[in-house]
Amino acid sequence: MRWASDRSQVLSRTVRGVMRYGDALRVQARLEGVPETAIEALVRSKFEYVVTSQIYFKLKHSAKAEDNWKAAAIDELRSTFAAFLRVAYVEGDAAKPQQPFFSVLLGVDEAAAEGEGDRVLYKVRLPGNPIIGEGKPENQNHAVVFTRGEYMQTLDMNQDNYMGESYK
């Protein structure tokens, strides 16, 4: 299934490519003589991937099987790359303006039982529906609050990455 997903689903292919940055950091740490027991902690401190999918909440709670499948595909990626992959989404219903909107960062609790690994890392109340115009910049803007570090790179969902590029 992964082989087919990496050839047809652009999110799966993009996540696979971005995860190569973690591989490159591991190689660099080994070349610099970092002890094997400290490598994963070092990579976790320098690399995190936030996928922003503003409609994830809607997909997950939809009555349509196709939408549920899309959310399940994102969940599979989250569990495959649990240590480094986070999903940011908007929680709220535009049809119910009296309800508050939240920007949520979802991770995976690796110690939880199978299928029970959702872990809300952060939840920020928004002043209203953040999606009022073009989807892409608003999708990135609602999630930027969850990023940290010196460098941030934004990618479109149709981009892939090769190991050689990760070393740069």
Secondary structure as GFF3:
##gff-version 3
##sequence-region A 1 168
A	DSSP	alpha_helix	2	8	.	.	.	ID=ss1
A	DSSP	alpha_helix	10	18	.	.	.	ID=ss2
A	DSSP	alpha_helix	20	31	.	.	.	ID=ss3
A	DSSP	alpha_helix	36	46	.	.	.	ID=ss4
A	DSSP	beta_strand	49	52	.	.	.	ID=ss5
A	DSSP	alpha_helix	56	60	.	.	.	ID=ss6
A	DSSP	alpha_helix	65	80	.	.	.	ID=ss7
A	DSSP	beta_strand	85	91	.	.	.	ID=ss8
A	DSSP	beta_strand	101	108	.	.	.	ID=ss9
A	DSSP	beta_strand	118	126	.	.	.	ID=ss10
A	DSSP	alpha_helix	135	143	.	.	.	ID=ss11
A	DSSP	three_ten_helix	144	146	.	.	.	ID=ss12
A	DSSP	alpha_helix	163	167	.	.	.	ID=ss13
###
